[in-house]
């Protein structure tokens, strides 16, 4: 049967938007160097359905990162006539290929899938506070430009409505992910995800760094548990989590580096021939896990006994532990708030206080294999596999050690 787990990158950028490398080089790195099985390109408010020449700018200003002559020359040396370029007088130009050409040239049926997408990117501002909302529309082949708003719920709903409208005429399935809700400083209040259960995915791990959190603020895991508990209590269903790179820098030294490659990914259960449709369907059914360094051999849930069993792929010299996380049905439903001031008023936040009764470690097992049987009081169970190897990058919200997350089981 071969390996049924397919490794994928769901959040990538190229020189089409705000990264410093050509899409061919991003795809080459994931497919040929890192051996990923699928990649989704997600430019900000843009789907690459146009064909044009774009000037290469040498100036590397602070943001967005620019492509240099050095990187263009490296791309040409490595990929040859895959890179279409020319010189006019003293300026050099490179052609940015549209998605259909990239898919034609790089996709290998059954072996590598190139998936189209668009990152809906907007801001809502109220009382001097600025909040970013970024959502990845996966397998959606449309440019989507959401409006700037002055209310979080209305802005989020506008994004969801635009996504639905864009995908309404498509014959293939898609999905929508809330990107880095912790960036830059918990810009997506967890109550927004509770209020919008139609949004079924969020990032648990991402390259994006954040602004230093105040003492006592919650972790990304507890944010997830808070949303999960309230959604399930209301009968609104699961929210799944993904890990991703959000790659913006394509140089060869950016493997396991900030803003680079292979720092977070998903492993999708896809037996038989791999297609984009099967990958999307599996994710919509929760048949995947997220990782920033640890891999599972098996994830098995028996609904008859309500038992979750997991086994880790052991790496030499590593020690592991498995934590089984639950929230009980009698969790504290009262939501209180706490104000977190910031030197920059734009980043001051009023956030819910997550009670200790949400996201409990019901059992912890040392080693590579463990199981947990749910009690009648458990709303759900999920497992986190943690290694003692340090995380690939450092950041406020990036895990200190390598790990993997299963999805929740009911």
C-alpha positions as CSV (number, residue, x, y, z in Angstrom):
1,X,0.0,0.0,0.0
2,X,2.9,2.4,0.7
3,X,2.8,5.4,3.0
4,X,-0.8,6.5,3.5
5,X,0.3,9.7,5.2
6,X,0.9,12.6,2.8
7,X,2.9,15.6,3.9
8,X,1.7,19.0,2.8
9,X,2.3,22.8,3.0
10,X,-0.9,24.8,3.2
11,X,0.4,28.3,3.5
12,X,3.0,29.6,1.1
13,X,3.9,32.8,-0.7
14,X,5.9,33.8,-3.7
15,X,7.0,36.9,-5.5
16,X,3.5,37.3,-6.8
17,X,2.7,38.8,-3.4
18,X,5.1,39.4,-0.5
19,X,7.8,36.7,-0.7
20,X,11.2,37.0,-2.3
21,X,11.3,34.0,-4.6
22,X,9.7,32.7,-7.7
23,X,6.8,30.2,-7.5
24,X,8.9,27.7,-9.4
25,X,11.6,27.8,-6.7
26,X,9.1,27.5,-3.8
27,X,7.6,24.4,-5.5
28,X,11.0,23.0,-6.3
29,X,12.1,23.3,-2.7
30,X,9.1,21.6,-1.3
31,X,8.7,18.9,-4.0
32,X,12.3,18.0,-5.0
33,X,14.4,19.0,-1.9
34,X,12.0,18.4,1.0
35,X,9.9,15.6,-0.6
36,X,6.5,17.1,0.2
37,X,3.5,15.4,-1.4
38,X,1.5,18.5,-1.9
39,X,1.8,22.3,-1.7
40,X,-0.8,25.1,-1.8
41,X,0.1,28.6,-3.0
42,X,-1.8,31.2,-1.1
43,X,-1.0,34.8,-2.2
44,X,-2.5,37.7,-0.3
45,X,-5.9,38.7,-1.8
46,X,-4.8,37.2,-5.2
47,X,-5.0,34.1,-7.3
48,X,-2.4,33.9,-10.0
49,X,-4.6,33.7,-13.1
50,X,-2.7,36.5,-15.0
51,X,0.4,36.3,-17.1
52,X,2.8,39.2,-17.0
53,X,6.4,40.4,-16.8
54,X,7.5,41.7,-13.4
55,X,10.6,43.8,-12.7
56,X,13.2,42.4,-10.4
57,X,14.1,45.0,-7.7
58,X,17.4,44.8,-6.0
59,X,16.5,46.9,-3.0
60,X,15.8,44.6,-0.1
61,X,13.7,47.1,2.0
62,X,12.2,45.9,5.3
63,X,8.9,44.7,3.9
64,X,7.9,43.1,1.7
65,X,11.0,41.1,0.9
66,X,12.3,41.7,-2.6
67,X,13.9,39.3,-5.0
68,X,17.5,40.0,-5.7
69,X,19.6,39.6,-8.8
70,X,21.6,36.9,-6.9
71,X,18.4,34.9,-6.2
72,X,17.3,35.3,-9.8
73,X,20.6,34.0,-11.1
74,X,20.4,31.1,-8.7
75,X,16.9,30.3,-9.9
76,X,18.1,30.3,-13.6
77,X,21.2,28.2,-12.8
78,X,19.1,25.6,-11.0
79,X,15.9,25.5,-13.2
80,X,17.2,26.7,-16.6
81,X,14.5,27.4,-19.1
82,X,11.8,26.9,-16.5
83,X,12.6,30.6,-15.7
84,X,11.5,33.0,-18.4
85,X,13.6,36.2,-18.1
86,X,15.0,39.0,-20.2
87,X,17.0,42.2,-20.1
88,X,15.8,45.5,-21.4
89,X,18.4,48.2,-21.3
90,X,19.9,48.1,-17.8
91,X,16.8,46.4,-16.2
92,X,16.1,42.7,-15.8
93,X,12.7,41.2,-15.9
94,X,11.3,37.8,-15.0
95,X,7.9,36.3,-16.0
96,X,5.7,35.3,-13.1
97,X,3.8,32.3,-14.4
98,X,0.1,31.8,-13.6
99,X,-1.2,28.9,-11.6
100,X,-2.4,26.8,-14.5
101,X,1.0,26.8,-16.1
102,X,2.7,26.0,-12.8
103,X,0.3,23.1,-12.2
104,X,0.9,21.8,-15.8
105,X,4.7,22.0,-15.4
106,X,5.1,20.8,-11.8
107,X,2.2,18.5,-10.8
108,X,2.9,14.8,-11.0
109,X,-0.4,12.8,-10.9
110,X,-0.6,10.5,-7.9
111,X,2.8,11.7,-6.6
112,X,2.7,15.5,-6.2
113,X,-0.3,17.8,-6.1
114,X,0.0,21.6,-6.6
115,X,-3.1,23.2,-5.1
116,X,-4.4,26.7,-5.8
117,X,-5.5,29.1,-3.1
118,X,-5.9,32.7,-1.9
119,X,-5.1,34.3,1.5
120,X,-7.9,36.7,2.4
121,X,-6.2,39.5,4.2
122,X,-7.9,42.4,5.9
123,X,-8.0,44.5,9.0
124,X,-10.7,45.8,11.3
125,X,-10.0,48.9,13.5
126,X,-12.1,50.1,16.4
127,X,-11.3,52.5,19.3
128,X,-7.7,52.8,18.1
129,X,-7.1,49.0,18.2
130,X,-6.1,47.3,14.9
131,X,-6.8,43.6,14.3
132,X,-5.7,41.6,11.3
133,X,-7.8,38.7,9.9
134,X,-6.1,36.3,7.5
135,X,-8.0,33.3,6.1
136,X,-6.6,30.7,3.7
137,X,-9.0,29.5,1.0
138,X,-7.6,26.2,0.0
139,X,-8.3,24.8,-3.5
140,X,-10.2,28.0,-4.3
141,X,-9.1,29.4,-7.7
142,X,-10.4,33.0,-7.4
143,X,-9.0,36.3,-6.3
144,X,-10.8,37.4,-3.1
145,X,-10.3,40.9,-1.7
146,X,-12.2,41.4,1.6
147,X,-13.2,44.8,2.9
148,X,-11.6,46.7,5.8
149,X,-14.1,46.9,8.7
150,X,-14.8,48.3,12.1
151,X,-16.3,45.2,13.8
152,X,-14.7,41.8,14.2
153,X,-17.7,39.6,13.7
154,X,-19.0,41.6,10.7
155,X,-15.5,41.6,9.1
156,X,-15.1,37.8,9.7
157,X,-18.6,37.1,8.3
158,X,-17.8,39.3,5.2
159,X,-14.7,37.2,4.6
160,X,-16.6,33.9,4.9
161,X,-19.4,35.2,2.6
162,X,-16.9,36.2,0.0
163,X,-15.2,32.8,0.2
164,X,-18.5,31.0,-0.3
165,X,-19.4,33.2,-3.2
166,X,-16.0,32.6,-4.9
167,X,-16.3,28.9,-4.5
168,X,-20.0,28.6,-5.3
169,X,-19.4,27.9,-9.0
170,X,-16.6,25.4,-8.4
171,X,-17.0,21.7,-9.1
172,X,-14.3,20.8,-6.6
173,X,-14.3,21.0,-2.8
174,X,-12.3,23.5,-0.8
175,X,-11.7,24.6,2.8
176,X,-11.1,27.8,4.8
177,X,-8.5,28.2,7.5
178,X,-8.1,31.0,10.1
179,X,-4.4,31.8,9.9
180,X,-2.2,32.6,12.8
181,X,-5.0,33.9,15.2
182,X,-2.2,34.8,17.6
183,X,-0.5,37.2,15.2
184,X,0.4,39.9,15.8
185,X,-1.1,40.0,19.3
186,X,-4.1,37.7,19.5
187,X,-5.7,39.7,16.6
188,X,-8.4,37.0,16.3
189,X,-10.3,36.9,19.6
190,X,-11.3,33.2,20.2
191,X,-14.9,34.4,20.6
192,X,-14.8,35.2,16.9
193,X,-14.2,31.5,16.1
194,X,-16.9,30.4,18.6
195,X,-19.3,32.8,16.9
196,X,-18.5,31.4,13.4
197,X,-18.7,27.6,13.5
198,X,-18.7,27.4,9.7
199,X,-15.0,28.2,10.0
200,X,-13.7,24.6,10.7
201,X,-9.9,25.1,10.6
202,X,-7.3,27.3,12.4
203,X,-3.5,27.3,12.6
204,X,-2.0,25.9,15.7
205,X,1.6,26.5,14.6
206,X,3.0,29.0,12.1
207,X,6.3,30.7,11.2
208,X,4.8,34.2,12.0
209,X,6.3,35.7,15.1
210,X,4.1,37.8,17.4
211,X,4.4,40.6,19.9
212,X,5.5,39.6,23.3
213,X,2.6,38.3,25.3
214,X,1.7,39.7,28.8
215,X,2.1,37.5,31.8
216,X,-0.8,35.1,32.3
217,X,-2.1,35.0,28.8
218,X,-3.2,31.7,27.2
219,X,-1.2,29.5,24.9
220,X,-2.3,28.6,21.4
221,X,-3.3,25.1,22.6
222,X,-5.5,26.6,25.3
223,X,-7.0,29.0,22.8
224,X,-7.9,25.9,20.7
225,X,-9.4,24.1,23.7
226,X,-11.5,27.2,24.6
227,X,-13.0,27.4,21.2
228,X,-13.5,23.6,21.1
229,X,-15.3,23.4,24.4
230,X,-17.7,26.2,23.7
231,X,-18.4,25.0,20.2
232,X,-19.1,21.5,21.3
233,X,-21.2,22.6,24.2
234,X,-23.4,24.6,21.8
235,X,-23.6,21.6,19.3
236,X,-21.6,23.6,16.7
237,X,-19.0,21.0,15.9
238,X,-15.2,20.6,15.9
239,X,-12.6,23.1,14.8
240,X,-9.5,21.3,13.4
241,X,-6.0,22.7,13.5
242,X,-3.2,22.8,11.0
243,X,0.5,23.7,11.2
244,X,2.2,25.6,8.3
245,X,5.2,27.5,7.2
246,X,3.8,30.7,5.9
247,X,7.0,30.8,3.9
248,X,8.2,34.3,2.7
249,X,12.0,33.7,2.2
250,X,13.2,31.2,-0.4
251,X,17.0,31.2,0.0
252,X,18.7,27.8,0.4
253,X,19.7,28.5,4.0
254,X,16.0,29.0,5.0
255,X,15.2,25.3,5.7
256,X,14.2,25.3,9.4
257,X,14.7,29.1,9.6
258,X,12.3,31.9,10.5
259,X,10.1,32.7,7.6
260,X,11.4,29.7,5.7
261,X,10.6,26.1,4.9
262,X,9.7,22.9,6.8
263,X,8.8,24.4,10.2
264,X,5.2,23.2,10.3
265,X,3.1,20.9,8.1
266,X,0.1,18.6,7.9
267,X,0.1,14.9,7.4
268,X,-3.1,13.8,5.6
269,X,-4.4,10.2,5.7
270,X,-4.8,9.4,2.0
271,X,-4.6,5.7,1.1
272,X,-4.6,4.7,-2.6
273,X,-4.0,7.2,-5.4
274,X,-3.5,10.8,-4.1
275,X,-5.6,13.5,-5.7
276,X,-6.4,17.0,-4.5
277,X,-10.0,16.0,-4.0
278,X,-9.1,13.2,-1.7
279,X,-6.8,15.4,0.3
280,X,-9.4,18.1,0.8
281,X,-12.1,15.5,1.6
282,X,-9.8,13.8,4.2
283,X,-9.0,17.2,5.9
284,X,-12.7,18.1,6.0
285,X,-13.3,14.8,7.8
286,X,-10.4,15.4,10.2
287,X,-8.3,12.6,8.8
288,X,-5.0,14.4,9.3
289,X,-2.6,15.6,12.0
290,X,-0.3,18.6,12.3
291,X,3.4,18.6,13.1
292,X,6.4,20.7,13.7
293,X,8.9,17.9,14.0
294,X,7.2,14.7,15.4
295,X,5.4,12.1,13.3
296,X,2.8,9.5,14.3
297,X,3.0,5.9,13.1
298,X,-0.7,5.3,14.0
299,X,-3.7,7.3,15.3
300,X,-6.6,5.1,16.2
301,X,-9.9,5.9,17.9
302,X,-12.4,3.2,18.8
303,X,-15.9,4.8,19.1
304,X,-17.2,1.6,20.8
305,X,-14.8,1.9,23.8
306,X,-14.1,5.6,23.3
307,X,-10.4,4.9,23.3
308,X,-7.7,6.9,21.5
309,X,-4.5,5.1,20.8
310,X,-1.4,6.7,19.3
311,X,2.1,5.6,18.5
312,X,5.0,7.9,17.6
313,X,7.7,7.3,14.9
314,X,10.8,7.2,17.1
315,X,13.9,9.1,16.1
316,X,17.3,8.0,17.6
317,X,18.3,9.9,20.6
318,X,14.9,11.5,21.3
319,X,12.7,11.2,24.3
320,X,9.0,11.5,24.0
321,X,5.9,12.0,26.0
322,X,2.2,11.9,25.0
323,X,-0.4,14.2,26.6
324,X,-4.1,13.4,26.3
325,X,-6.0,16.6,26.5
326,X,-9.7,16.8,27.4
327,X,-12.3,19.3,28.6
328,X,-15.1,18.0,30.9
329,X,-18.7,18.7,30.4
330,X,-18.9,20.7,33.6
331,X,-16.3,23.2,32.5
332,X,-16.7,26.8,33.6
333,X,-18.9,28.4,30.9
334,X,-18.8,32.0,32.3
335,X,-16.7,34.2,30.1
336,X,-14.9,37.0,31.9
337,X,-12.5,39.5,30.3
338,X,-9.0,40.9,31.0
339,X,-7.5,44.0,29.5
340,X,-3.9,43.7,28.2
341,X,-2.4,47.1,27.6
342,X,0.4,47.6,25.1
343,X,2.9,50.4,24.5
344,X,1.5,50.6,21.1
345,X,-2.3,51.3,21.6
346,X,-3.1,49.5,18.4
347,X,-2.0,46.2,20.1
348,X,-3.9,46.6,23.3
349,X,-6.4,43.8,23.7
350,X,-9.4,42.9,25.8
351,X,-9.5,39.1,25.8
352,X,-11.5,36.3,27.5
353,X,-9.9,34.6,30.5
354,X,-9.6,30.9,29.8
355,X,-10.5,29.0,33.0
356,X,-8.4,26.1,34.3
357,X,-11.3,23.7,33.6
358,X,-10.7,24.0,29.9
359,X,-7.9,21.9,28.2
360,X,-7.0,19.5,31.0
361,X,-4.1,17.1,30.7
362,X,-6.1,14.0,31.7
363,X,-3.2,11.6,31.3
364,X,0.5,11.8,30.3
365,X,2.5,8.8,29.1
366,X,6.3,8.7,28.8
367,X,7.5,6.9,25.6
368,X,6.3,6.5,22.1
369,X,2.9,4.8,22.6
370,X,-0.1,5.5,24.7
371,X,-3.9,5.4,25.0
372,X,-6.7,7.1,26.8
373,X,-10.3,6.0,27.3
374,X,-12.8,8.8,27.5
375,X,-15.0,9.1,30.5
376,X,-18.7,10.0,30.1
377,X,-17.8,13.5,31.3
378,X,-15.3,14.2,28.5
379,X,-16.4,16.4,25.7
380,X,-13.5,15.3,23.5
381,X,-10.0,14.0,23.7
382,X,-7.0,14.9,21.6
383,X,-3.3,13.9,21.9
384,X,-0.1,15.9,21.7
385,X,3.1,14.1,21.1
386,X,6.1,16.1,22.5
387,X,9.8,15.4,21.9
388,X,12.7,16.9,23.9
389,X,14.4,18.1,20.7
390,X,14.3,21.9,20.5
391,X,11.9,23.6,18.0
392,X,13.3,24.4,14.6
393,X,12.8,28.2,15.1
394,X,12.3,30.6,18.0
395,X,9.3,32.8,18.4
396,X,6.8,34.0,20.9
397,X,4.1,31.5,19.7
398,X,6.2,28.8,18.1
399,X,6.6,25.6,20.3
400,X,9.9,25.4,22.3
401,X,10.2,21.7,21.4
402,X,9.1,19.6,18.4
403,X,5.7,18.1,18.6
404,X,2.6,16.8,16.8
405,X,-1.1,17.3,17.4
406,X,-4.0,14.9,16.6
407,X,-7.4,16.2,15.9
408,X,-10.1,16.0,18.6
409,X,-12.2,12.8,18.9
410,X,-15.7,12.9,20.3
